[in-house]
């Protein structure tokens, strides 16, 4: 039914585009305001989904399914529909590590993406009760962060030592660096195997407390675990200016 | 045996066909003109739902292709359309 309605609205959109072109050359144009369909169908239930098959010639006993599409305003759409899935969000279907049955139970309570799950956690919704499963937010956060990492791979663009109030910091700038905000223990950084303090982190910049003397001379290995699914490593050598 | 409904067109053609009105009626000798503001169409229709190899669904349809009763009649669904002129409002 969802595929059918999607297809019907696509056909309506196409028709509207054609009529919009006609409006250029004609002084008076018409548009389709309301559409109603009474379909002869055979409903089928497989224990999980209801499907409708259109009746074929010679088949009798079909049910009548009535659909009414009315024109609505942009304001009505905003008030009654959720926002489209954003670029940095992950659709529920793309979350690996969640079985299909659990995904279906999440869909039934209106979850379409990773952000919907995070909203439920913010509102303290009891996940196990509403989905009738053994899901917990901790396990889901791992799945979400892993999927998010796949769509938002980190990229380091620039590394520089800067003076700050408390000494020197190694500023690592780039894109999608610290995107897993719900993981308290990350990011973690090591310089030649020794742990260095992460002073601040964001998707654009990481600030690590360093002693400039440690960077001089030979190359050092800098490794940063941004989250459990993304580790960047690079060789750095300080040059005094 | 699958039946090929070659005569059915994408549903978009049904909508644009119905809305392709040119209803400006002018009587120059009387100095009068009228235009169609709103039309409601309620008609039987043949349609089929096609699913391609990728699972994409498309709807095809056409007005009834036969009026004579035969052993195997096409299935007639029903469509109601309301078409309005741009800028039309009911007073």
Boltz contact constraints between the chains, C-beta under 6 A:
constraints:
  - contact:
      token1: [A, 3]
      token2: [B, 57]
      max_distance: 6.0
  - contact:
      token1: [A, 7]
      token2: [B, 57]
      max_distance: 6.0
  - contact:
      token1: [A, 7]
      token2: [B, 58]
      max_distance: 6.0
  - contact:
      token1: [A, 7]
      token2: [B, 59]
      max_distance: 6.0
  - contact:
      token1: [A, 11]
      token2: [B, 11]
      max_distance: 6.0
  - contact:
      token1: [A, 11]
      token2: [B, 12]
      max_distance: 6.0
  - contact:
      token1: [A, 14]
      token2: [B, 12]
      max_distance: 6.0
  - contact:
      token1: [A, 15]
      token2: [B, 12]
      max_distance: 6.0
  - contact:
      token1: [A, 15]
      token2: [B, 15]
      max_distance: 6.0
  - contact:
      token1: [A, 15]
      token2: [B, 16]
      max_distance: 6.0
  - contact:
      token1: [A, 18]
      token2: [B, 16]
      max_distance: 6.0
  - contact:
      token1: [A, 19]
      token2: [B, 19]
      max_distance: 6.0
  - contact:
      token1: [A, 28]
      token2: [B, 85]
      max_distance: 6.0
  - contact:
      token1: [A, 29]
      token2: [B, 86]
      max_distance: 6.0
  - contact:
      token1: [A, 30]
      token2: [B, 19]
      max_distance: 6.0
  - contact:
      token1: [A, 30]
      token2: [B, 21]
      max_distance: 6.0
  - contact:
      token1: [A, 30]
      token2: [B, 83]
      max_distance: 6.0
  - contact:
      token1: [A, 30]
      token2: [B, 85]
      max_distance: 6.0
  - contact:
      token1: [A, 32]
      token2: [B, 15]
      max_distance: 6.0
  - contact:
      token1: [A, 32]
      token2: [B, 19]
      max_distance: 6.0
  - contact:
      token1: [A, 32]
      token2: [B, 81]
      max_distance: 6.0
  - contact:
      token1: [A, 32]
      token2: [B, 83]
      max_distance: 6.0
  - contact:
      token1: [A, 33]
      token2: [B, 82]
      max_distance: 6.0
  - contact:
      token1: [A, 33]
      token2: [B, 84]
      max_distance: 6.0
  - contact:
      token1: [A, 34]
      token2: [B, 82]
      max_distance: 6.0
  - contact:
      token1: [A, 35]
      token2: [B, 81]
      max_distance: 6.0
  - contact:
      token1: [A, 36]
      token2: [B, 80]
      max_distance: 6.0
  - contact:
      token1: [A, 37]
      token2: [B, 79]
      max_distance: 6.0
  - contact:
      token1: [A, 38]
      token2: [B, 78]
      max_distance: 6.0
  - contact:
      token1: [A, 39]
      token2: [B, 77]
      max_distance: 6.0
  - contact:
      token1: [A, 40]
      token2: [B, 75]
      max_distance: 6.0
  - contact:
      token1: [A, 40]
      token2: [B, 77]
      max_distance: 6.0
  - contact:
      token1: [A, 54]
      token2: [B, 49]
      max_distance: 6.0
  - contact:
      token1: [A, 55]
      token2: [B, 75]
      max_distance: 6.0
  - contact:
      token1: [A, 57]
      token2: [B, 72]
      max_distance: 6.0
  - contact:
      token1: [A, 57]
      token2: [B, 74]
      max_distance: 6.0
  - contact:
      token1: [A, 58]
      token2: [B, 72]
      max_distance: 6.0
